[in-house]
Amino acid sequence: MGIKIVMVLAIVALVGATMPMMTESALSCGQVTSSLGPCLNYLKNGGAPGNGCCAGIKRLVGMAQTTPDRRTACNCLKSAAAKVPGISQNFASSLPSKCGANIPYKISPSTNCNSIK
């Protein structure tokens, strides 16, 4: 009987080790940046964001449904904004509302992504 319990525990441990952690993000920075690629002109120059830009924002909101995904998206946005010169912080923070998208945090370099739920 003892050997059966050990075998069951070993199988449970093996299955648990091969499953992704629930706290890991399924969202990648590549997905975030490709979703927002059509927004680059708006982020630099303002005006009205195009349909492709708003579709990308809404796609991103749809992909970021878990806390880890929202935190990943936040960190990716901050990283991408730091790498692309000429992005207006005002345009970036107003983009979700201009597209009718609800992002539950402010798009800003000062946002603490780890505090996002």
C-alpha positions, 0 to 999 in steps of 0.5 A: 500500500505504501508503494501505491501512495508513493507512486500516486504522489510521484505522478501528481508531482510530475503532472504539477511540474509540467503544467504552467504556473497559474501566475505566469502570463500567457501574454507576450511583449510581442503580442502587445507591441504588434497590437499597438503598432498601428497606434504609433502615428497617433502616439507621436502626432495625436489627432484621431487614432485610426480604426486599426489602432483602436482595434489593436487596443481592444484586442489587447484588452481582450487578451489581458484578462488575468492579473499576470497578463495585465501586469505583463501588458503594462510592463511591455507598454512601459518598455516599448515607450522607452525605446521609441522616441517621440511618443507623447505621454499625453497621447498615450494616456488618452488613447484607451478613452479615445478608442472606447477601451477600458484599461484598468491602469494609467498608461504612464512610465510612472505606473507601478505595474506590480500593483495592477490587479 
